[in-house]
Amino acid sequence: MSVKMDQGALIRRIAEIIISELRLEEVTVATFDPELDLVDELGIDSMDLATIALVLQDEYNITIDEDDYPKLRNVRLIAEYIISKK
């Protein structure tokens, strides 16, 4: 399996986590844009981002440094971050 396919699956799973954690009722994984800016366009705050980071740390057995939170602006960047930590 290629990294590209792994990244696609990872992007879908991250979208599922964000949709679930933020209780986004009108959004599905299929309609979630991986380039959507989570802070500027979706309006999540630092507490939401911290919650999502904790879930991702548990799910992928990685450590996300608080200093890295500003880098996690969209689902694609989060996926690349997780891949870099594996």
Contacts in CASP RR format, 6 or more apart in sequence:
PFRMAT RR
TARGET T0000
AUTHOR 0000-0000-0000
METHOD contacts of the structure
MODEL  1
MSVKMDQGALIRRIAEIIISELRLEEVTVATFDPELDLVDELGIDSMDLA
TIALVLQDEYNITIDEDDYPKLRNVRLIAEYIISKK
3 83 0 8 1.000
6 83 0 8 1.000
7 79 0 8 1.000
7 80 0 8 1.000
7 83 0 8 1.000
8 79 0 8 1.000
10 79 0 8 1.000
10 82 0 8 1.000
10 83 0 8 1.000
11 34 0 8 1.000
11 75 0 8 1.000
11 76 0 8 1.000
11 79 0 8 1.000
12 29 0 8 1.000
13 59 0 8 1.000
14 56 0 8 1.000
14 75 0 8 1.000
14 78 0 8 1.000
14 79 0 8 1.000
14 82 0 8 1.000
15 29 0 8 1.000
15 32 0 8 1.000
15 34 0 8 1.000
15 75 0 8 1.000
16 29 0 8 1.000
17 52 0 8 1.000
17 55 0 8 1.000
17 56 0 8 1.000
17 59 0 8 1.000
18 24 0 8 1.000
18 32 0 8 1.000
18 38 0 8 1.000
18 52 0 8 1.000
18 75 0 8 1.000
19 27 0 8 1.000
19 28 0 8 1.000
19 29 0 8 1.000
19 32 0 8 1.000
21 48 0 8 1.000
21 51 0 8 1.000
21 52 0 8 1.000
21 55 0 8 1.000
22 42 0 8 1.000
22 44 0 8 1.000
22 48 0 8 1.000
22 52 0 8 1.000
32 75 0 8 1.000
34 74 0 8 1.000
34 75 0 8 1.000
34 76 0 8 1.000
34 79 0 8 1.000
35 74 0 8 1.000
35 75 0 8 1.000
35 76 0 8 1.000
36 42 0 8 1.000
36 74 0 8 1.000
36 75 0 8 1.000
37 73 0 8 1.000
37 74 0 8 1.000
38 44 0 8 1.000
38 49 0 8 1.000
38 72 0 8 1.000
38 73 0 8 1.000
38 74 0 8 1.000
38 75 0 8 1.000
39 45 0 8 1.000
39 49 0 8 1.000
39 73 0 8 1.000
44 52 0 8 1.000
46 69 0 8 1.000
49 69 0 8 1.000
49 72 0 8 1.000
50 66 0 8 1.000
50 69 0 8 1.000
53 64 0 8 1.000
53 69 0 8 1.000
53 72 0 8 1.000
56 62 0 8 1.000
56 64 0 8 1.000
56 78 0 8 1.000
56 82 0 8 1.000
57 63 0 8 1.000
57 64 0 8 1.000
60 82 0 8 1.000
60 85 0 8 1.000
60 86 0 8 1.000
62 82 0 8 1.000
62 85 0 8 1.000
62 86 0 8 1.000
63 85 0 8 1.000
64 72 0 8 1.000
64 81 0 8 1.000
64 85 0 8 1.000
68 81 0 8 1.000
71 77 0 8 1.000
71 81 0 8 1.000
72 78 0 8 1.000
72 81 0 8 1.000
END
